[in-house]
């Protein structure tokens, strides 16, 4: 029948339910008529469920048309994310989004692969709701959860020696609460094993600007960082070049400023700008919420990557494209290219000094 509800999914479900009711009794007039009467009588009530946000699932809509008791699905995020601390609030936000996505896909039964999409979102709900349970047994402030730091090592350069030195001294990213080293291959360097990224680390120099065109390299590494999801357990993610002198304890002091505390993990999150000329690559700092937005909206930065061949310029433009808040931090980096010509003295309370190639 032509339902013409304006919702193609509902129209299909309505006719399918009507057919399933009529088919077994199609030769019995009174029972066939009862199918028409009862299902049409429920049409407006059940169509209203499809107007909810998100729309009712296909299964729930059919059960409504069949006259079964309607029970709105329980959101486990609401039940389990009740501790109220700041870490749990962040997890609940992600859990609610996954639950919304699961419901959204469960109502798209005309779309190819909708069941798999709904299942994947439900898997995320299960993982995140369990994290909420875990958070109820912990305090709001977790010792050792401030910084996840990572660096890229190019095997044929002296960065390997710099990495060994920092590892031996337990300085730089090895002072962070968590750290990982990435490269184009798996290598054992001292006591660590690098995480392999499928990318070519060779890049060309722009003959006009005299800058290295390395966006594609670092975009591949950022994708690997995001996919591994280690960053989810830390308030901040820091990318630090191995030829920079990086002092995490100073960064911890600066990110305790009230404005940063109030904005880092809400909305679109926060990234820290380290130079008045714009972001420079030796140290890049993103809050956990900014990382989540970067991950969720990754594809929105593809055009930026094509237009900006320098990775620090790309990252800044990407953050702006995604609407992530910026905080200018004048003591984040001392570098010759940002008018700190005496950076090599390592004076002042800067978080990082760059470059030191040896």
Order of alpha helices (4+ residues) and beta strands (2+ residues): alpha-alpha-alpha-alpha-alpha-alpha-alpha-beta-alpha-beta-beta-beta-beta-alpha-beta-beta-alpha-alpha-beta-beta-alpha-alpha-alpha-beta-beta-beta
